[in-house]
């Protein structure tokens, strides 16, 4: 999933690194963010608000373009509890729809999302043979979502076929990755959410890469805990000694104060390799998104 980059923080919502409540005895211009309250990790209401204000409004990475090489290929994925179809149209473009027929709300594809075995590259969920056909009443839609055939639909009663296209979701791609947005009418450009990532990774031919191996981690934890762990390196010294042998700076001050844009020194070659800045503060991000409108 792509979340995005933190915005500049105001003095009112940051804590200096010398604050005794959060630790640290060396002044640092980098603000520290207090831990979220326990309910943010355990409460069903907190999850409901996150789903409404984050996951249904922002771009969500669902797969790779190479898993949908031919027209009619589709991915059936679940995003924040919604069943979504990403479909390769006849003209080669990607379309996205809610997996719901406009007639009686039946699932257009009832099969569960495709799950490649560990070690196998991602695969398509299936292939539509020229059209999307509802298994319930055989309403038929073009790969681009328009209703083509509907049994017993009588337009004389004010129901128009051209008003019954599938409900769309936003679809965008970057670097070979496929993103969807559940609220396309309110969605900003994917580029805005990616922030400086495309520029920082411009030398990496991500769109020409192909998945060779896939590993699935089933983390029995709230997703924010995973993000918090990923975005700091205080644990790198004791937990990732091999990484710290390659990049000694990760052992020093938890990797704080590094020049991510200029490059990070590598022990083996001394080469300062430009690296992506993973400085997103998940706590501030959640607070900003869940703030009262």
Secondary structure, 3 states (H helix, E strand, C coil): CCCCCCCCCCHHHCECCCCCCCCCCCCCCCCECCCCCCHHHHCHHHHHHHHHHHHCCCCEEEEEHHHCCCCCEEEEEEECCEEEEEEECCCCCEEEEECCCCCCCCCCCCCCCCCCCCCCCCCCCEECCCCEECCCCCCEECCCCCEEECCCCCHHHCCCHHHCCCCECEEEEECCEEEEECCCCCCCCHHHHHCCHHHHCCCCCHHHCCCCCCCCCCCCCCHHHHHHHHCCCCCHHHHCHHHHHHCHHHCCHHHCCCCCCCCEECCCCCCEECCCCCCCCHHHHHHHHHCCC
